[in-house]
Amino acid sequence: MIIQQFYDKGLAHASYAIIRTGKMVVIDPARNPQPYYEFAAQHDADIIGVIETHPHADFVSSHLEIHQTTGAIIYASKLTGAEYPHESFDEGDFIKLNDIKLKAINTPGHSPDSICILAEDEDGTEQALFTGDTLFVGDVGRPDLRENVGNITAKKEELARQMYQSTREKIMKLPHNVKVYPAHGPGSLCGKNMSPDLESTIGRELRENYALQLMAEADFVKTIIADQPFIPKYFGSDVELNKKGAPAFSASVAHITRLTGNVTLEKNAVVIDTRPNAAFKKGHEKGAINLQNGGKFETWLGSIVGPAERFYLIADTGEALEDVIVKAAKIGYERNLVAGILAPRYPELPEREFDLPRFATHPEKYTIVDVRNPNETEGGLIFEGALLIPLPELRERTNEIPEDKPIVVHCAAGYRSAAAASIIAAKISAVPVLDLSEAVLEIGGKHVGH
């Protein structure tokens, strides 16, 4: 049996191909199916099946496209309410790959329709468990994403109780040497405490995973619900899109309009300028948001821009423009992308000086906006009296920012503050909006770096 992991670092998403004697099954495929086709060709294998462990919230899956292209059967739990052609795949069901069985195990908790897939040898020996978003290395899936979306909705407390039963009654009873292959790694917003490792064993998780330690159900529920990260705007939309099945990736990306230079933009469309912050500050479209192309671009795009909003993407090179268009498509946002714009030339803006020594000495003379997330600020704010507005909420809450003093924006490393400063500056012009970015200061005898 060949097991191959495909890992998308930007979305911290892991998908898998399993090959046995010329037959291949794909688990939780990413939006672009080409890597799976190439892997099948390399091993002279036919893709005969695609398994969806649940309707994903954080990325768009290519299960329907793979089915349409190869004829592979899509397998999903009957609880999913799938609107694409599929065969139900629930407890007791299995797919045979010659002498290997892939067995479905219903494991509600992250979602009501979650399943895991257990790979068994011909003699029934359990070899590997593909856990989807049920079990991660060092964590379990968050239970609060299906309260309002999906075929079946459930309150987070109910799902947390189901996760307790799924882990205790099914996963934790497997042999310790069974390998664990999860659908996500560190940086994913589908959990809160993931290890940097992308695979594990049942034995290791029993020893090290906080969620699998001995505790009462009530304590488990309280622990798993606490301190979960924010939920991006696009998550609910992707659950619904994955339940239906997304259009083909390459055709969707090719259909997007590409424009060069300065163009007249739709009045109400959001403008996302993906250029480096230094270039953005020199000149940009009025009201543009500086969301720089980087490692987590997809997540932040889907956190700042709503799934129904029309938007533009701006980049300074053809390669960069194609990159951000593909990243938008990975979360299904190509549907609302008006156009990608290459290398517009804007009038140069006057450089706005930031008097760092004055700010360090008299921070009270500024309105300080901290755009970090609540779980980052539980231990206290860096600047006393700062206004805490997490970046995903900022566009809806700029009216809370006073306009009587210069505004200083900060986050943890500078990426979010660049986006936040551009959002605020688009709404507030009466006072300067300054980005602390990566400045290093001495504040009240404390060394502060951003």
VENUR-V416467 format. One record per residue. N is the residue number from 1. D_LAST is the distance of its C-alpha to the last C-alpha in whole Angstrom. Layout:
n=N d_last=D_LAST
n=N d_last=D_LAST
This chain:
n=1 d_last=47
n=2 d_last=45
n=3 d_last=41
n=4 d_last=38
n=5 d_last=35
n=6 d_last=33
n=7 d_last=29
n=8 d_last=27
n=9 d_last=23
n=10 d_last=22
n=11 d_last=24
n=12 d_last=24
n=13 d_last=28
n=14 d_last=31
n=15 d_last=34
n=16 d_last=37
n=17 d_last=41
n=18 d_last=44
n=19 d_last=47
n=20 d_last=50
n=21 d_last=53
n=22 d_last=52
n=23 d_last=51
n=24 d_last=47
n=25 d_last=45
n=26 d_last=42
n=27 d_last=39
n=28 d_last=37
n=29 d_last=36
n=30 d_last=33
n=31 d_last=34
n=32 d_last=35
n=33 d_last=38
n=34 d_last=39
n=35 d_last=38
n=36 d_last=40
n=37 d_last=43
n=38 d_last=42
n=39 d_last=42
n=40 d_last=45
n=41 d_last=47
n=42 d_last=46
n=43 d_last=48
n=44 d_last=51
n=45 d_last=50
n=46 d_last=50
n=47 d_last=48
n=48 d_last=50
n=49 d_last=47
n=50 d_last=44
n=51 d_last=43
n=52 d_last=40
n=53 d_last=39
n=54 d_last=38
n=55 d_last=37
n=56 d_last=33
n=57 d_last=31
n=58 d_last=28
n=59 d_last=30
n=60 d_last=33
n=61 d_last=36
n=62 d_last=38
n=63 d_last=41
n=64 d_last=43
n=65 d_last=43
n=66 d_last=44
n=67 d_last=47
n=68 d_last=48
n=69 d_last=48
n=70 d_last=49
n=71 d_last=51
n=72 d_last=49
n=73 d_last=50
n=74 d_last=47
n=75 d_last=46
n=76 d_last=45
n=77 d_last=46
n=78 d_last=48
n=79 d_last=46
n=80 d_last=43
n=81 d_last=46
n=82 d_last=45
n=83 d_last=47
n=84 d_last=47
n=85 d_last=50
n=86 d_last=49
n=87 d_last=51
n=88 d_last=50
n=89 d_last=48
n=90 d_last=48
n=91 d_last=50
n=92 d_last=53
n=93 d_last=52
n=94 d_last=51
n=95 d_last=51
n=96 d_last=53
n=97 d_last=52
n=98 d_last=56
n=99 d_last=55
n=100 d_last=52
n=101 d_last=51
n=102 d_last=48
n=103 d_last=48
n=104 d_last=47
n=105 d_last=45
n=106 d_last=44
n=107 d_last=41
n=108 d_last=40
n=109 d_last=37
n=110 d_last=34
n=111 d_last=37
n=112 d_last=40
n=113 d_last=41
n=114 d_last=39
n=115 d_last=41
n=116 d_last=41
n=117 d_last=43
n=118 d_last=45
n=119 d_last=46
n=120 d_last=49
n=121 d_last=52
n=122 d_last=56
n=123 d_last=57
n=124 d_last=54
n=125 d_last=51
n=126 d_last=48
n=127 d_last=46
n=128 d_last=42
n=129 d_last=41
n=130 d_last=39
n=131 d_last=37
n=132 d_last=35
n=133 d_last=33
n=134 d_last=35
n=135 d_last=33
n=136 d_last=30
n=137 d_last=30
n=138 d_last=28
n=139 d_last=29
n=140 d_last=31
n=141 d_last=30
n=142 d_last=29
n=143 d_last=32
n=144 d_last=31
n=145 d_last=31
n=146 d_last=35
n=147 d_last=36
n=148 d_last=36
n=149 d_last=37
n=150 d_last=39
n=151 d_last=43
n=152 d_last=42
n=153 d_last=40
n=154 d_last=39
n=155 d_last=37
n=156 d_last=35
n=157 d_last=37
n=158 d_last=40
n=159 d_last=38
n=160 d_last=36
n=161 d_last=39
n=162 d_last=41
n=163 d_last=38
n=164 d_last=39
n=165 d_last=42
n=166 d_last=41
n=167 d_last=40
n=168 d_last=42
n=169 d_last=45
n=170 d_last=45
n=171 d_last=42
n=172 d_last=42
n=173 d_last=46
n=174 d_last=45
n=175 d_last=46
n=176 d_last=43
n=177 d_last=43
n=178 d_last=43
n=179 d_last=39
n=180 d_last=37
n=181 d_last=35
n=182 d_last=33
n=183 d_last=32
n=184 d_last=28
n=185 d_last=25
n=186 d_last=22
n=187 d_last=19
n=188 d_last=23
n=189 d_last=23
n=190 d_last=26
n=191 d_last=25
n=192 d_last=23
n=193 d_last=23
n=194 d_last=24
n=195 d_last=25
n=196 d_last=24
n=197 d_last=27
n=198 d_last=29
n=199 d_last=33
n=200 d_last=34
n=201 d_last=37
n=202 d_last=39
n=203 d_last=39
n=204 d_last=36
n=205 d_last=35
n=206 d_last=37
n=207 d_last=36
n=208 d_last=32
n=209 d_last=31
n=210 d_last=31
n=211 d_last=33
n=212 d_last=36
n=213 d_last=36
n=214 d_last=39
n=215 d_last=39
n=216 d_last=41
n=217 d_last=40
n=218 d_last=39
n=219 d_last=36
n=220 d_last=35
n=221 d_last=35
n=222 d_last=33
n=223 d_last=31
n=224 d_last=30
n=225 d_last=30
n=226 d_last=27
n=227 d_last=23
n=228 d_last=24
n=229 d_last=21
n=230 d_last=21
n=231 d_last=24
n=232 d_last=24
n=233 d_last=26
n=234 d_last=28
n=235 d_last=29
n=236 d_last=32
n=237 d_last=33
n=238 d_last=33
n=239 d_last=35
n=240 d_last=38
n=241 d_last=37
n=242 d_last=38
n=243 d_last=41
n=244 d_last=42
n=245 d_last=41
n=246 d_last=39
n=247 d_last=41
n=248 d_last=41
n=249 d_last=38
n=250 d_last=39
n=251 d_last=41
n=252 d_last=38
n=253 d_last=36
n=254 d_last=39
n=255 d_last=40
n=256 d_last=36
n=257 d_last=37
n=258 d_last=35
n=259 d_last=35
n=260 d_last=35
n=261 d_last=34
n=262 d_last=34
n=263 d_last=35
n=264 d_last=36
n=265 d_last=34
n=266 d_last=35
n=267 d_last=35
n=268 d_last=33
n=269 d_last=31
n=270 d_last=27
n=271 d_last=26
n=272 d_last=23
n=273 d_last=22
n=274 d_last=21
n=275 d_last=20
n=276 d_last=17
n=277 d_last=15
n=278 d_last=16
n=279 d_last=20
n=280 d_last=19
n=281 d_last=18
n=282 d_last=21
n=283 d_last=24
n=284 d_last=24
n=285 d_last=26
n=286 d_last=27
n=287 d_last=25
n=288 d_last=23
n=289 d_last=20
n=290 d_last=18
n=291 d_last=17
n=292 d_last=17
n=293 d_last=19
n=294 d_last=17
n=295 d_last=18
n=296 d_last=18
n=297 d_last=19
n=298 d_last=22
n=299 d_last=21
n=300 d_last=19
n=301 d_last=22
n=302 d_last=24
n=303 d_last=22
n=304 d_last=21
n=305 d_last=25
n=306 d_last=28
n=307 d_last=30
n=308 d_last=33
n=309 d_last=31
n=310 d_last=32
n=311 d_last=29
n=312 d_last=29
n=313 d_last=27
n=314 d_last=26
n=315 d_last=25
n=316 d_last=26
n=317 d_last=28
n=318 d_last=31
n=319 d_last=29
n=320 d_last=26
n=321 d_last=28
n=322 d_last=30
n=323 d_last=27
n=324 d_last=25
n=325 d_last=29
n=326 d_last=30
n=327 d_last=26
n=328 d_last=28
n=329 d_last=31
n=330 d_last=30
n=331 d_last=29
n=332 d_last=32
n=333 d_last=30
n=334 d_last=33
n=335 d_last=35
n=336 d_last=33
n=337 d_last=32
n=338 d_last=34
n=339 d_last=33
n=340 d_last=31
n=341 d_last=31
n=342 d_last=30
n=343 d_last=29
n=344 d_last=30
n=345 d_last=30
n=346 d_last=28
n=347 d_last=29
n=348 d_last=27
n=349 d_last=25
n=350 d_last=24
n=351 d_last=21
n=352 d_last=19
n=353 d_last=18
n=354 d_last=15
n=355 d_last=16
n=356 d_last=13
n=357 d_last=15
n=358 d_last=17
n=359 d_last=14
n=360 d_last=13
n=361 d_last=17
n=362 d_last=18
n=363 d_last=15
n=364 d_last=19
n=365 d_last=20
n=366 d_last=17
n=367 d_last=17
n=368 d_last=14
n=369 d_last=13
n=370 d_last=11
n=371 d_last=12
n=372 d_last=12
n=373 d_last=15
n=374 d_last=17
n=375 d_last=17
n=376 d_last=14
n=377 d_last=14
n=378 d_last=18
n=379 d_last=17
n=380 d_last=16
n=381 d_last=13
n=382 d_last=10
n=383 d_last=12
n=384 d_last=16
n=385 d_last=18
n=386 d_last=15
n=387 d_last=17
n=388 d_last=16
n=389 d_last=17
n=390 d_last=16
n=391 d_last=16
n=392 d_last=19
n=393 d_last=21
n=394 d_last=19
n=395 d_last=22
n=396 d_last=25
n=397 d_last=23
n=398 d_last=22
n=399 d_last=25
n=400 d_last=24
n=401 d_last=21
n=402 d_last=23
n=403 d_last=24
n=404 d_last=25
n=405 d_last=22
n=406 d_last=19
n=407 d_last=16
n=408 d_last=13
n=409 d_last=11
n=410 d_last=7
n=411 d_last=7
n=412 d_last=5
n=413 d_last=5
n=414 d_last=6
n=415 d_last=10
n=416 d_last=11
n=417 d_last=9
n=418 d_last=12
n=419 d_last=14
n=420 d_last=14
n=421 d_last=14
n=422 d_last=17
n=423 d_last=19
n=424 d_last=19
n=425 d_last=20
n=426 d_last=23
n=427 d_last=24
n=428 d_last=23
n=429 d_last=25
n=430 d_last=26
n=431 d_last=23
n=432 d_last=20
n=433 d_last=17
n=434 d_last=14
n=435 d_last=10
n=436 d_last=7
n=437 d_last=6
n=438 d_last=4
n=439 d_last=6
n=440 d_last=6
n=441 d_last=9
n=442 d_last=12
n=443 d_last=12
n=444 d_last=16
n=445 d_last=16
n=446 d_last=13
n=447 d_last=10
n=448 d_last=7
n=449 d_last=4
n=450 d_last=0
